[in-house]
């Protein structure tokens, strides 16, 4: 996938947020209550970004939807390189009408949030050290959807 193809797909994905990512949803993966969280449905989803893996569309009982990809990195250096490459590509794809906010995560990773003033859809790319594992496990994520779904605590 070229950078230009990724940009086209990213713009299509952002536009399809209003339609709950119908264009990108694949097979229904599961439905129901997950870890005492709200009822939700999860679909496998088309990969739209060069480094992204394990992409899904999540639809919450509140009606909000988001597109999410999460993939393991071999170490912090690879995670940072993947983040830098991804954030630079998102920035190039979205252009000057979009703003960005970069923050550190509590695990020593970074998070980039791309948004339009008054816009409903945000794009986030981040990398962080997973807290659920004893090993030195790093992960990267790509998120497109409502900003309110991103308010959960970032590692």
C-alpha positions, 0 to 999 in steps of 0.5 A: 500500500502506497502512502497515496493509497493510504491517504485516500483510504483514510479520507474514505474512513473519516467520511464513512464515520457518519455511516458507522464505518459500513463501507469498512466493516467485514464479518461480525466478530462478536456481540454482547457485554465485554468485561462489564463494559457496555453492550457492543458489537465488533466487526473485523475491518479492512486495513487502511493504513500501511503498518496497521494490523488487527483492525476492527469496527466497534459499535457501542450501545450508546450508538457511537462507533469507532475504527480501531487497529492495534498491533504489537511492536518488537520493542520501544524503538520499533514502536516509536519508529512506527508512531513517527511514520504513522503520525507523519503520514496522517499529518500529510494526508489530513492537511492544514485544516486539521490540528494536532496535539501530541502528548506523552503516555504514562508508560513513556510512549506518545499519542498524537490526536488529529482533529478539526475544530467543531468536527465530530471525527478524530484520528489518533495514533499512539504507542505505549508499553502494555501494562497487562504483561510482565514482559517489555511489550509495546503496542501501537494503535490507530483510532478513528471515531468520536473523541469521547471514546478516547477519554479512557485512561491511556497507558 
